[in-house]
């Protein structure tokens, strides 16, 4: 894709407006979110064209450039929400309140990253992009459980094309998410589409041979009966 570097630099520059205070510079923050969404739409539409015209294996450079744009948005969301599995202490109540506000501010970007309701074509994600996104969703699950389950399922489907579900790091995040849902958010499973998304996500990991996924599938079946 032409101008890949310029688009990624624009994404990184725009994310500078997304500081921890959602009330600060509202116009700049709005433009930053819009730029990220436009970048995603452009990348997804280019992937659709690429997929229709040639086998992506024959043009790995163009395919990779488009995945880099998607990754750039996912990375900026990750860092804006201050997600890190290596933080030595749990977030304070104030930090969690700030993160919650930022999550809802960035939710439209997460929707375009994952479920892409208004876009056609196949959905592709690099495995490392999905891993960071799953870490993000795990941290934010309690803020908005039903949509986050939908986002997670869509991300896993997109990354499964690149064999994400076979990677050891992936199953850790899936187990964490599903166990959290079963422990604290069973009520959302009353919605059939949410239960279906969670079940289909687990099916991907069952197909990859993870016994943890099979065990969680049995527990999910019990929870929705």
PyMOL CGO cylinders between C-alpha atoms (Angstrom):
from pymol import cmd
from pymol.cgo import CYLINDER

trace = [
    CYLINDER, 0.00, 0.00, 0.00, 1.36, 3.42, -0.97, 0.3, 1, 1, 1, 1, 1, 1,
    CYLINDER, 1.36, 3.42, -0.97, 2.10, 5.84, 1.88, 0.3, 1, 1, 1, 1, 1, 1,
    CYLINDER, 2.10, 5.84, 1.88, 2.16, 3.10, 4.53, 0.3, 1, 1, 1, 1, 1, 1,
    CYLINDER, 2.16, 3.10, 4.53, 4.88, 4.90, 6.51, 0.3, 1, 1, 1, 1, 1, 1,
    CYLINDER, 4.88, 4.90, 6.51, 3.04, 8.23, 6.33, 0.3, 1, 1, 1, 1, 1, 1,
    CYLINDER, 3.04, 8.23, 6.33, -0.22, 6.64, 7.51, 0.3, 1, 1, 1, 1, 1, 1,
    CYLINDER, -0.22, 6.64, 7.51, 1.48, 4.92, 10.43, 0.3, 1, 1, 1, 1, 1, 1,
    CYLINDER, 1.48, 4.92, 10.43, 3.29, 8.13, 11.39, 0.3, 1, 1, 1, 1, 1, 1,
    CYLINDER, 3.29, 8.13, 11.39, -0.06, 9.92, 11.28, 0.3, 1, 1, 1, 1, 1, 1,
    CYLINDER, -0.06, 9.92, 11.28, -1.60, 7.31, 13.59, 0.3, 1, 1, 1, 1, 1, 1,
    CYLINDER, -1.60, 7.31, 13.59, 1.24, 7.71, 16.09, 0.3, 1, 1, 1, 1, 1, 1,
    CYLINDER, 1.24, 7.71, 16.09, 1.09, 11.50, 15.93, 0.3, 1, 1, 1, 1, 1, 1,
    CYLINDER, 1.09, 11.50, 15.93, -2.69, 11.52, 16.37, 0.3, 1, 1, 1, 1, 1, 1,
    CYLINDER, -2.69, 11.52, 16.37, -2.49, 9.22, 19.40, 0.3, 1, 1, 1, 1, 1, 1,
    CYLINDER, -2.49, 9.22, 19.40, -0.52, 11.95, 21.15, 0.3, 1, 1, 1, 1, 1, 1,
    CYLINDER, -0.52, 11.95, 21.15, -3.82, 13.79, 21.64, 0.3, 1, 1, 1, 1, 1, 1,
    CYLINDER, -3.82, 13.79, 21.64, -5.28, 10.82, 23.53, 0.3, 1, 1, 1, 1, 1, 1,
    CYLINDER, -5.28, 10.82, 23.53, -3.85, 11.60, 26.93, 0.3, 1, 1, 1, 1, 1, 1,
    CYLINDER, -3.85, 11.60, 26.93, -5.34, 10.37, 30.21, 0.3, 1, 1, 1, 1, 1, 1,
    CYLINDER, -5.34, 10.37, 30.21, -7.83, 13.25, 30.54, 0.3, 1, 1, 1, 1, 1, 1,
    CYLINDER, -7.83, 13.25, 30.54, -10.78, 12.65, 28.13, 0.3, 1, 1, 1, 1, 1, 1,
    CYLINDER, -10.78, 12.65, 28.13, -12.04, 16.19, 28.76, 0.3, 1, 1, 1, 1, 1, 1,
    CYLINDER, -12.04, 16.19, 28.76, -8.83, 17.80, 27.53, 0.3, 1, 1, 1, 1, 1, 1,
    CYLINDER, -8.83, 17.80, 27.53, -8.61, 18.93, 23.88, 0.3, 1, 1, 1, 1, 1, 1,
    CYLINDER, -8.61, 18.93, 23.88, -11.92, 17.32, 22.80, 0.3, 1, 1, 1, 1, 1, 1,
    CYLINDER, -11.92, 17.32, 22.80, -11.58, 18.44, 19.18, 0.3, 1, 1, 1, 1, 1, 1,
    CYLINDER, -11.58, 18.44, 19.18, -8.07, 17.00, 18.86, 0.3, 1, 1, 1, 1, 1, 1,
    CYLINDER, -8.07, 17.00, 18.86, -9.18, 13.76, 20.49, 0.3, 1, 1, 1, 1, 1, 1,
    CYLINDER, -9.18, 13.76, 20.49, -12.12, 13.47, 18.11, 0.3, 1, 1, 1, 1, 1, 1,
    CYLINDER, -12.12, 13.47, 18.11, -9.87, 14.00, 15.11, 0.3, 1, 1, 1, 1, 1, 1,
    CYLINDER, -9.87, 14.00, 15.11, -7.41, 11.43, 16.41, 0.3, 1, 1, 1, 1, 1, 1,
    CYLINDER, -7.41, 11.43, 16.41, -10.13, 8.79, 16.67, 0.3, 1, 1, 1, 1, 1, 1,
    CYLINDER, -10.13, 8.79, 16.67, -11.45, 9.67, 13.22, 0.3, 1, 1, 1, 1, 1, 1,
    CYLINDER, -11.45, 9.67, 13.22, -7.96, 9.41, 11.71, 0.3, 1, 1, 1, 1, 1, 1,
    CYLINDER, -7.96, 9.41, 11.71, -7.49, 5.95, 13.23, 0.3, 1, 1, 1, 1, 1, 1,
    CYLINDER, -7.49, 5.95, 13.23, -10.84, 4.79, 11.88, 0.3, 1, 1, 1, 1, 1, 1,
    CYLINDER, -10.84, 4.79, 11.88, -10.12, 6.18, 8.41, 0.3, 1, 1, 1, 1, 1, 1,
    CYLINDER, -10.12, 6.18, 8.41, -6.76, 4.41, 8.40, 0.3, 1, 1, 1, 1, 1, 1,
    CYLINDER, -6.76, 4.41, 8.40, -8.44, 1.13, 9.32, 0.3, 1, 1, 1, 1, 1, 1,
    CYLINDER, -8.44, 1.13, 9.32, -11.15, 1.52, 6.68, 0.3, 1, 1, 1, 1, 1, 1,
    CYLINDER, -11.15, 1.52, 6.68, -8.52, 2.24, 4.02, 0.3, 1, 1, 1, 1, 1, 1,
    CYLINDER, -8.52, 2.24, 4.02, -6.44, -0.77, 5.06, 0.3, 1, 1, 1, 1, 1, 1,
    CYLINDER, -6.44, -0.77, 5.06, -9.42, -3.14, 5.14, 0.3, 1, 1, 1, 1, 1, 1,
    CYLINDER, -9.42, -3.14, 5.14, -10.70, -1.98, 1.76, 0.3, 1, 1, 1, 1, 1, 1,
    CYLINDER, -10.70, -1.98, 1.76, -7.23, -2.37, 0.25, 0.3, 1, 1, 1, 1, 1, 1,
    CYLINDER, -7.23, -2.37, 0.25, -7.04, -5.89, 1.70, 0.3, 1, 1, 1, 1, 1, 1,
    CYLINDER, -7.04, -5.89, 1.70, -10.38, -6.68, 0.10, 0.3, 1, 1, 1, 1, 1, 1,
    CYLINDER, -10.38, -6.68, 0.10, -9.10, -5.50, -3.30, 0.3, 1, 1, 1, 1, 1, 1,
    CYLINDER, -9.10, -5.50, -3.30, -5.82, -7.38, -2.86, 0.3, 1, 1, 1, 1, 1, 1,
    CYLINDER, -5.82, -7.38, -2.86, -7.64, -10.54, -1.87, 0.3, 1, 1, 1, 1, 1, 1,
    CYLINDER, -7.64, -10.54, -1.87, -9.93, -10.34, -4.90, 0.3, 1, 1, 1, 1, 1, 1,
    CYLINDER, -9.93, -10.34, -4.90, -7.24, -9.62, -7.49, 0.3, 1, 1, 1, 1, 1, 1,
    CYLINDER, -7.24, -9.62, -7.49, -4.40, -11.96, -6.53, 0.3, 1, 1, 1, 1, 1, 1,
    CYLINDER, -4.40, -11.96, -6.53, -3.43, -14.62, -4.06, 0.3, 1, 1, 1, 1, 1, 1,
    CYLINDER, -3.43, -14.62, -4.06, -2.00, -12.69, -1.11, 0.3, 1, 1, 1, 1, 1, 1,
    CYLINDER, -2.00, -12.69, -1.11, 0.87, -15.20, -0.91, 0.3, 1, 1, 1, 1, 1, 1,
    CYLINDER, 0.87, -15.20, -0.91, 2.07, -13.84, -4.25, 0.3, 1, 1, 1, 1, 1, 1,
    CYLINDER, 2.07, -13.84, -4.25, 2.25, -10.31, -2.88, 0.3, 1, 1, 1, 1, 1, 1,
    CYLINDER, 2.25, -10.31, -2.88, 3.42, -10.63, 0.74, 0.3, 1, 1, 1, 1, 1, 1,
    CYLINDER, 3.42, -10.63, 0.74, 4.95, -7.14, 0.79, 0.3, 1, 1, 1, 1, 1, 1,
    CYLINDER, 4.95, -7.14, 0.79, 1.66, -5.36, 0.10, 0.3, 1, 1, 1, 1, 1, 1,
    CYLINDER, 1.66, -5.36, 0.10, -0.20, -7.70, 2.44, 0.3, 1, 1, 1, 1, 1, 1,
    CYLINDER, -0.20, -7.70, 2.44, 2.31, -7.07, 5.22, 0.3, 1, 1, 1, 1, 1, 1,
    CYLINDER, 2.31, -7.07, 5.22, 2.12, -3.29, 4.81, 0.3, 1, 1, 1, 1, 1, 1,
    CYLINDER, 2.12, -3.29, 4.81, -1.64, -3.36, 5.28, 0.3, 1, 1, 1, 1, 1, 1,
    CYLINDER, -1.64, -3.36, 5.28, -1.31, -5.52, 8.39, 0.3, 1, 1, 1, 1, 1, 1,
    CYLINDER, -1.31, -5.52, 8.39, 1.22, -3.03, 9.77, 0.3, 1, 1, 1, 1, 1, 1,
    CYLINDER, 1.22, -3.03, 9.77, -1.38, -0.26, 9.55, 0.3, 1, 1, 1, 1, 1, 1,
    CYLINDER, -1.38, -0.26, 9.55, -3.90, -2.36, 11.48, 0.3, 1, 1, 1, 1, 1, 1,
    CYLINDER, -3.90, -2.36, 11.48, -1.20, -3.21, 14.01, 0.3, 1, 1, 1, 1, 1, 1,
    CYLINDER, -1.20, -3.21, 14.01, -0.31, 0.48, 14.46, 0.3, 1, 1, 1, 1, 1, 1,
    CYLINDER, -0.31, 0.48, 14.46, -3.86, 1.30, 15.53, 0.3, 1, 1, 1, 1, 1, 1,
    CYLINDER, -3.86, 1.30, 15.53, -4.04, -1.70, 17.89, 0.3, 1, 1, 1, 1, 1, 1,
    CYLINDER, -4.04, -1.70, 17.89, -0.71, -0.75, 19.47, 0.3, 1, 1, 1, 1, 1, 1,
    CYLINDER, -0.71, -0.75, 19.47, -1.77, 2.85, 20.06, 0.3, 1, 1, 1, 1, 1, 1,
    CYLINDER, -1.77, 2.85, 20.06, -5.01, 1.69, 21.71, 0.3, 1, 1, 1, 1, 1, 1,
    CYLINDER, -5.01, 1.69, 21.71, -2.95, -0.67, 23.90, 0.3, 1, 1, 1, 1, 1, 1,
    CYLINDER, -2.95, -0.67, 23.90, -0.60, 2.10, 25.02, 0.3, 1, 1, 1, 1, 1, 1,
    CYLINDER, -0.60, 2.10, 25.02, -3.29, 4.75, 25.41, 0.3, 1, 1, 1, 1, 1, 1,
    CYLINDER, -3.29, 4.75, 25.41, -5.12, 2.44, 27.82, 0.3, 1, 1, 1, 1, 1, 1,
    CYLINDER, -5.12, 2.44, 27.82, -1.79, 1.81, 29.56, 0.3, 1, 1, 1, 1, 1, 1,
    CYLINDER, -1.79, 1.81, 29.56, -2.04, -1.96, 29.24, 0.3, 1, 1, 1, 1, 1, 1,
    CYLINDER, -2.04, -1.96, 29.24, 0.93, -3.94, 30.48, 0.3, 1, 1, 1, 1, 1, 1,
    CYLINDER, 0.93, -3.94, 30.48, 0.96, -7.49, 31.83, 0.3, 1, 1, 1, 1, 1, 1,
    CYLINDER, 0.96, -7.49, 31.83, 4.27, -6.70, 33.57, 0.3, 1, 1, 1, 1, 1, 1,
    CYLINDER, 4.27, -6.70, 33.57, 3.06, -3.97, 35.91, 0.3, 1, 1, 1, 1, 1, 1,
    CYLINDER, 3.06, -3.97, 35.91, 4.09, -5.03, 39.44, 0.3, 1, 1, 1, 1, 1, 1,
    CYLINDER, 4.09, -5.03, 39.44, 1.03, -3.65, 41.21, 0.3, 1, 1, 1, 1, 1, 1,
    CYLINDER, 1.03, -3.65, 41.21, -2.69, -3.63, 40.43, 0.3, 1, 1, 1, 1, 1, 1,
    CYLINDER, -2.69, -3.63, 40.43, -4.19, -0.44, 39.10, 0.3, 1, 1, 1, 1, 1, 1,
    CYLINDER, -4.19, -0.44, 39.10, -5.59, 1.96, 41.67, 0.3, 1, 1, 1, 1, 1, 1,
    CYLINDER, -5.59, 1.96, 41.67, -9.27, 2.89, 41.64, 0.3, 1, 1, 1, 1, 1, 1,
    CYLINDER, -9.27, 2.89, 41.64, -8.35, 6.22, 40.06, 0.3, 1, 1, 1, 1, 1, 1,
    CYLINDER, -8.35, 6.22, 40.06, -6.32, 4.53, 37.32, 0.3, 1, 1, 1, 1, 1, 1,
    CYLINDER, -6.32, 4.53, 37.32, -9.17, 2.13, 36.60, 0.3, 1, 1, 1, 1, 1, 1,
    CYLINDER, -9.17, 2.13, 36.60, -11.68, 4.99, 36.43, 0.3, 1, 1, 1, 1, 1, 1,
    CYLINDER, -11.68, 4.99, 36.43, -9.45, 6.82, 33.95, 0.3, 1, 1, 1, 1, 1, 1,
    CYLINDER, -9.45, 6.82, 33.95, -8.94, 3.66, 31.91, 0.3, 1, 1, 1, 1, 1, 1,
    CYLINDER, -8.94, 3.66, 31.91, -12.69, 3.06, 31.85, 0.3, 1, 1, 1, 1, 1, 1,
    CYLINDER, -12.69, 3.06, 31.85, -13.31, 6.56, 30.47, 0.3, 1, 1, 1, 1, 1, 1,
    CYLINDER, -13.31, 6.56, 30.47, -10.60, 6.07, 27.86, 0.3, 1, 1, 1, 1, 1, 1,
    CYLINDER, -10.60, 6.07, 27.86, -12.01, 2.68, 26.89, 0.3, 1, 1, 1, 1, 1, 1,
    CYLINDER, -12.01, 2.68, 26.89, -15.43, 4.13, 26.10, 0.3, 1, 1, 1, 1, 1, 1,
    CYLINDER, -15.43, 4.13, 26.10, -13.79, 6.98, 24.22, 0.3, 1, 1, 1, 1, 1, 1,
    CYLINDER, -13.79, 6.98, 24.22, -11.86, 4.46, 22.10, 0.3, 1, 1, 1, 1, 1, 1,
    CYLINDER, -11.86, 4.46, 22.10, -14.68, 1.94, 21.76, 0.3, 1, 1, 1, 1, 1, 1,
    CYLINDER, -14.68, 1.94, 21.76, -15.59, 3.07, 18.19, 0.3, 1, 1, 1, 1, 1, 1,
    CYLINDER, -15.59, 3.07, 18.19, -11.97, 2.43, 17.19, 0.3, 1, 1, 1, 1, 1, 1,
    CYLINDER, -11.97, 2.43, 17.19, -12.07, -1.03, 18.78, 0.3, 1, 1, 1, 1, 1, 1,
    CYLINDER, -12.07, -1.03, 18.78, -15.27, -1.79, 16.87, 0.3, 1, 1, 1, 1, 1, 1,
    CYLINDER, -15.27, -1.79, 16.87, -13.59, -0.96, 13.56, 0.3, 1, 1, 1, 1, 1, 1,
    CYLINDER, -13.59, -0.96, 13.56, -10.53, -2.95, 14.58, 0.3, 1, 1, 1, 1, 1, 1,
    CYLINDER, -10.53, -2.95, 14.58, -12.55, -6.07, 15.30, 0.3, 1, 1, 1, 1, 1, 1,
    CYLINDER, -12.55, -6.07, 15.30, -16.19, -6.54, 14.31, 0.3, 1, 1, 1, 1, 1, 1,
    CYLINDER, -16.19, -6.54, 14.31, -16.11, -4.09, 11.34, 0.3, 1, 1, 1, 1, 1, 1,
    CYLINDER, -16.11, -4.09, 11.34, -19.91, -4.08, 11.12, 0.3, 1, 1, 1, 1, 1, 1,
    CYLINDER, -19.91, -4.08, 11.12, -20.09, -1.86, 8.02, 0.3, 1, 1, 1, 1, 1, 1,
    CYLINDER, -20.09, -1.86, 8.02, -17.22, -3.42, 6.05, 0.3, 1, 1, 1, 1, 1, 1,
    CYLINDER, -17.22, -3.42, 6.05, -17.14, -6.41, 3.74, 0.3, 1, 1, 1, 1, 1, 1,
    CYLINDER, -17.14, -6.41, 3.74, -14.35, -8.75, 2.80, 0.3, 1, 1, 1, 1, 1, 1,
    CYLINDER, -14.35, -8.75, 2.80, -12.14, -11.16, 4.69, 0.3, 1, 1, 1, 1, 1, 1,
    CYLINDER, -12.14, -11.16, 4.69, -10.60, -10.07, 7.95, 0.3, 1, 1, 1, 1, 1, 1,
    CYLINDER, -10.60, -10.07, 7.95, -6.87, -10.60, 8.53, 0.3, 1, 1, 1, 1, 1, 1,
    CYLINDER, -6.87, -10.60, 8.53, -4.76, -9.93, 11.61, 0.3, 1, 1, 1, 1, 1, 1,
    CYLINDER, -4.76, -9.93, 11.61, -1.16, -10.73, 12.46, 0.3, 1, 1, 1, 1, 1, 1,
    CYLINDER, -1.16, -10.73, 12.46, -0.83, -12.98, 15.52, 0.3, 1, 1, 1, 1, 1, 1,
    CYLINDER, -0.83, -12.98, 15.52, 1.12, -10.45, 17.61, 0.3, 1, 1, 1, 1, 1, 1,
    CYLINDER, 1.12, -10.45, 17.61, -1.53, -7.81, 16.92, 0.3, 1, 1, 1, 1, 1, 1,
    CYLINDER, -1.53, -7.81, 16.92, -4.23, -10.15, 18.22, 0.3, 1, 1, 1, 1, 1, 1,
    CYLINDER, -4.23, -10.15, 18.22, -2.15, -10.94, 21.30, 0.3, 1, 1, 1, 1, 1, 1,
    CYLINDER, -2.15, -10.94, 21.30, -1.84, -7.29, 22.32, 0.3, 1, 1, 1, 1, 1, 1,
    CYLINDER, -1.84, -7.29, 22.32, -5.51, -6.71, 21.57, 0.3, 1, 1, 1, 1, 1, 1,
    CYLINDER, -5.51, -6.71, 21.57, -6.51, -9.68, 23.74, 0.3, 1, 1, 1, 1, 1, 1,
    CYLINDER, -6.51, -9.68, 23.74, -4.42, -8.27, 26.59, 0.3, 1, 1, 1, 1, 1, 1,
    CYLINDER, -4.42, -8.27, 26.59, -6.26, -4.97, 26.15, 0.3, 1, 1, 1, 1, 1, 1,
    CYLINDER, -6.26, -4.97, 26.15, -9.67, -6.64, 26.15, 0.3, 1, 1, 1, 1, 1, 1,
    CYLINDER, -9.67, -6.64, 26.15, -8.86, -8.70, 29.23, 0.3, 1, 1, 1, 1, 1, 1,
    CYLINDER, -8.86, -8.70, 29.23, -7.98, -5.58, 31.21, 0.3, 1, 1, 1, 1, 1, 1,
    CYLINDER, -7.98, -5.58, 31.21, -11.13, -3.79, 30.04, 0.3, 1, 1, 1, 1, 1, 1,
    CYLINDER, -11.13, -3.79, 30.04, -13.58, -6.72, 30.23, 0.3, 1, 1, 1, 1, 1, 1,
    CYLINDER, -13.58, -6.72, 30.23, -15.31, -5.56, 33.40, 0.3, 1, 1, 1, 1, 1, 1,
    CYLINDER, -15.31, -5.56, 33.40, -16.12, -2.17, 31.84, 0.3, 1, 1, 1, 1, 1, 1,
    CYLINDER, -16.12, -2.17, 31.84, -18.23, -3.53, 28.98, 0.3, 1, 1, 1, 1, 1, 1,
    CYLINDER, -18.23, -3.53, 28.98, -18.39, -7.35, 28.98, 0.3, 1, 1, 1, 1, 1, 1,
    CYLINDER, -18.39, -7.35, 28.98, -20.82, -8.17, 26.14, 0.3, 1, 1, 1, 1, 1, 1,
    CYLINDER, -20.82, -8.17, 26.14, -19.19, -5.98, 23.43, 0.3, 1, 1, 1, 1, 1, 1,
    CYLINDER, -19.19, -5.98, 23.43, -15.71, -7.01, 24.57, 0.3, 1, 1, 1, 1, 1, 1,
    CYLINDER, -15.71, -7.01, 24.57, -16.61, -10.68, 24.07, 0.3, 1, 1, 1, 1, 1, 1,
    CYLINDER, -16.61, -10.68, 24.07, -17.72, -9.78, 20.54, 0.3, 1, 1, 1, 1, 1, 1,
    CYLINDER, -17.72, -9.78, 20.54, -14.48, -7.87, 19.93, 0.3, 1, 1, 1, 1, 1, 1,
    CYLINDER, -14.48, -7.87, 19.93, -12.40, -10.79, 21.22, 0.3, 1, 1, 1, 1, 1, 1,
    CYLINDER, -12.40, -10.79, 21.22, -14.20, -13.36, 19.09, 0.3, 1, 1, 1, 1, 1, 1,
    CYLINDER, -14.20, -13.36, 19.09, -13.78, -11.23, 15.96, 0.3, 1, 1, 1, 1, 1, 1,
    CYLINDER, -13.78, -11.23, 15.96, -10.08, -10.69, 16.68, 0.3, 1, 1, 1, 1, 1, 1,
    CYLINDER, -10.08, -10.69, 16.68, -9.48, -14.41, 17.15, 0.3, 1, 1, 1, 1, 1, 1,
    CYLINDER, -9.48, -14.41, 17.15, -11.31, -15.23, 13.91, 0.3, 1, 1, 1, 1, 1, 1,
    CYLINDER, -11.31, -15.23, 13.91, -9.22, -12.68, 12.00, 0.3, 1, 1, 1, 1, 1, 1,
    CYLINDER, -9.22, -12.68, 12.00, -5.93, -13.86, 13.50, 0.3, 1, 1, 1, 1, 1, 1,
    CYLINDER, -5.93, -13.86, 13.50, -6.74, -17.54, 13.09, 0.3, 1, 1, 1, 1, 1, 1,
    CYLINDER, -6.74, -17.54, 13.09, -5.96, -17.09, 9.38, 0.3, 1, 1, 1, 1, 1, 1,
    CYLINDER, -5.96, -17.09, 9.38, -2.38, -16.48, 10.55, 0.3, 1, 1, 1, 1, 1, 1,
    CYLINDER, -2.38, -16.48, 10.55, -2.52, -19.47, 13.00, 0.3, 1, 1, 1, 1, 1, 1,
    CYLINDER, -2.52, -19.47, 13.00, -2.83, -17.35, 16.15, 0.3, 1, 1, 1, 1, 1, 1,
    CYLINDER, -2.83, -17.35, 16.15, -4.82, -20.08, 17.90, 0.3, 1, 1, 1, 1, 1, 1,
    CYLINDER, -4.82, -20.08, 17.90, -1.85, -22.47, 17.72, 0.3, 1, 1, 1, 1, 1, 1,
    CYLINDER, -1.85, -22.47, 17.72, 0.51, -20.15, 19.65, 0.3, 1, 1, 1, 1, 1, 1,
    CYLINDER, 0.51, -20.15, 19.65, 1.16, -20.81, 23.38, 0.3, 1, 1, 1, 1, 1, 1,
    CYLINDER, 1.16, -20.81, 23.38, 0.71, -17.15, 24.38, 0.3, 1, 1, 1, 1, 1, 1,
    CYLINDER, 0.71, -17.15, 24.38, -2.75, -17.06, 22.83, 0.3, 1, 1, 1, 1, 1, 1,
    CYLINDER, -2.75, -17.06, 22.83, -4.35, -19.71, 25.02, 0.3, 1, 1, 1, 1, 1, 1,
    CYLINDER, -4.35, -19.71, 25.02, -3.29, -17.87, 28.21, 0.3, 1, 1, 1, 1, 1, 1,
    CYLINDER, -3.29, -17.87, 28.21, -5.27, -14.78, 27.25, 0.3, 1, 1, 1, 1, 1, 1,
    CYLINDER, -5.27, -14.78, 27.25, -8.28, -16.82, 26.12, 0.3, 1, 1, 1, 1, 1, 1,
    CYLINDER, -8.28, -16.82, 26.12, -8.38, -18.78, 29.38, 0.3, 1, 1, 1, 1, 1, 1,
    CYLINDER, -8.38, -18.78, 29.38, -8.12, -15.54, 31.35, 0.3, 1, 1, 1, 1, 1, 1,
    CYLINDER, -8.12, -15.54, 31.35, -10.97, -13.93, 29.44, 0.3, 1, 1, 1, 1, 1, 1,
    CYLINDER, -10.97, -13.93, 29.44, -13.36, -16.90, 29.55, 0.3, 1, 1, 1, 1, 1, 1,
    CYLINDER, -13.36, -16.90, 29.55, -12.71, -17.63, 33.22, 0.3, 1, 1, 1, 1, 1, 1,
    CYLINDER, -12.71, -17.63, 33.22, -13.39, -13.97, 34.05, 0.3, 1, 1, 1, 1, 1, 1,
    CYLINDER, -13.39, -13.97, 34.05, -16.66, -14.09, 32.11, 0.3, 1, 1, 1, 1, 1, 1,
    CYLINDER, -16.66, -14.09, 32.11, -17.76, -17.30, 33.82, 0.3, 1, 1, 1, 1, 1, 1,
    CYLINDER, -17.76, -17.30, 33.82, -16.82, -16.00, 37.27, 0.3, 1, 1, 1, 1, 1, 1,
    CYLINDER, -16.82, -16.00, 37.27, -18.14, -12.45, 37.12, 0.3, 1, 1, 1, 1, 1, 1,
    CYLINDER, -18.14, -12.45, 37.12, -20.23, -11.83, 34.00, 0.3, 1, 1, 1, 1, 1, 1,
    CYLINDER, -20.23, -11.83, 34.00, -22.42, -14.89, 33.44, 0.3, 1, 1, 1, 1, 1, 1,
    CYLINDER, -22.42, -14.89, 33.44, -25.44, -12.64, 32.98, 0.3, 1, 1, 1, 1, 1, 1,
    CYLINDER, -25.44, -12.64, 32.98, -24.22, -11.54, 29.53, 0.3, 1, 1, 1, 1, 1, 1,
    CYLINDER, -24.22, -11.54, 29.53, -24.38, -15.17, 28.37, 0.3, 1, 1, 1, 1, 1, 1,
    CYLINDER, -24.38, -15.17, 28.37, -28.17, -14.96, 28.46, 0.3, 1, 1, 1, 1, 1, 1,
    CYLINDER, -28.17, -14.96, 28.46, -27.85, -13.11, 25.16, 0.3, 1, 1, 1, 1, 1, 1,
    CYLINDER, -27.85, -13.11, 25.16, -27.58, -15.92, 22.53, 0.3, 1, 1, 1, 1, 1, 1,
    CYLINDER, -27.58, -15.92, 22.53, -25.26, -13.99, 20.21, 0.3, 1, 1, 1, 1, 1, 1,
    CYLINDER, -25.26, -13.99, 20.21, -22.77, -13.35, 23.03, 0.3, 1, 1, 1, 1, 1, 1,
    CYLINDER, -22.77, -13.35, 23.03, -22.80, -16.99, 24.14, 0.3, 1, 1, 1, 1, 1, 1,
    CYLINDER, -22.80, -16.99, 24.14, -22.37, -18.04, 20.51, 0.3, 1, 1, 1, 1, 1, 1,
    CYLINDER, -22.37, -18.04, 20.51, -19.37, -15.72, 20.03, 0.3, 1, 1, 1, 1, 1, 1,
    CYLINDER, -19.37, -15.72, 20.03, -17.68, -17.06, 23.14, 0.3, 1, 1, 1, 1, 1, 1,
    CYLINDER, -17.68, -17.06, 23.14, -18.39, -20.65, 22.10, 0.3, 1, 1, 1, 1, 1, 1,
    CYLINDER, -18.39, -20.65, 22.10, -17.05, -20.14, 18.57, 0.3, 1, 1, 1, 1, 1, 1,
    CYLINDER, -17.05, -20.14, 18.57, -13.91, -18.50, 19.94, 0.3, 1, 1, 1, 1, 1, 1,
    CYLINDER, -13.91, -18.50, 19.94, -13.30, -21.51, 22.18, 0.3, 1, 1, 1, 1, 1, 1,
    CYLINDER, -13.30, -21.51, 22.18, -13.96, -23.85, 19.24, 0.3, 1, 1, 1, 1, 1, 1,
    CYLINDER, -13.96, -23.85, 19.24, -10.98, -22.32, 17.41, 0.3, 1, 1, 1, 1, 1, 1,
    CYLINDER, -10.98, -22.32, 17.41, -8.71, -23.25, 20.29, 0.3, 1, 1, 1, 1, 1, 1,
    CYLINDER, -8.71, -23.25, 20.29, -10.26, -26.69, 20.71, 0.3, 1, 1, 1, 1, 1, 1,
    CYLINDER, -10.26, -26.69, 20.71, -9.48, -27.31, 17.03, 0.3, 1, 1, 1, 1, 1, 1,
    CYLINDER, -9.48, -27.31, 17.03, -5.86, -26.37, 17.77, 0.3, 1, 1, 1, 1, 1, 1,
    CYLINDER, -5.86, -26.37, 17.77, -5.70, -29.08, 20.42, 0.3, 1, 1, 1, 1, 1, 1,
    CYLINDER, -5.70, -29.08, 20.42, -5.67, -27.02, 23.62, 0.3, 1, 1, 1, 1, 1, 1,
    CYLINDER, -5.67, -27.02, 23.62, -7.16, -29.10, 26.50, 0.3, 1, 1, 1, 1, 1, 1,
    CYLINDER, -7.16, -29.10, 26.50, -7.82, -25.87, 28.46, 0.3, 1, 1, 1, 1, 1, 1,
    CYLINDER, -7.82, -25.87, 28.46, -10.20, -24.77, 25.71, 0.3, 1, 1, 1, 1, 1, 1,
    CYLINDER, -10.20, -24.77, 25.71, -12.06, -28.07, 25.83, 0.3, 1, 1, 1, 1, 1, 1,
    CYLINDER, -12.06, -28.07, 25.83, -12.47, -27.80, 29.61, 0.3, 1, 1, 1, 1, 1, 1,
    CYLINDER, -12.47, -27.80, 29.61, -13.78, -24.22, 29.28, 0.3, 1, 1, 1, 1, 1, 1,
    CYLINDER, -13.78, -24.22, 29.28, -16.21, -25.33, 26.57, 0.3, 1, 1, 1, 1, 1, 1,
    CYLINDER, -16.21, -25.33, 26.57, -17.80, -27.80, 29.02, 0.3, 1, 1, 1, 1, 1, 1,
    CYLINDER, -17.80, -27.80, 29.02, -18.02, -25.06, 31.66, 0.3, 1, 1, 1, 1, 1, 1,
    CYLINDER, -18.02, -25.06, 31.66, -19.58, -22.65, 29.16, 0.3, 1, 1, 1, 1, 1, 1,
    CYLINDER, -19.58, -22.65, 29.16, -22.18, -25.27, 28.18, 0.3, 1, 1, 1, 1, 1, 1,
    CYLINDER, -22.18, -25.27, 28.18, -23.11, -25.68, 31.84, 0.3, 1, 1, 1, 1, 1, 1,
    CYLINDER, -23.11, -25.68, 31.84, -23.34, -21.92, 32.33, 0.3, 1, 1, 1, 1, 1, 1,
    CYLINDER, -23.34, -21.92, 32.33, -25.78, -21.35, 29.48, 0.3, 1, 1, 1, 1, 1, 1,
    CYLINDER, -25.78, -21.35, 29.48, -28.11, -24.27, 30.16, 0.3, 1, 1, 1, 1, 1, 1,
]
cmd.load_cgo(trace, "trace")
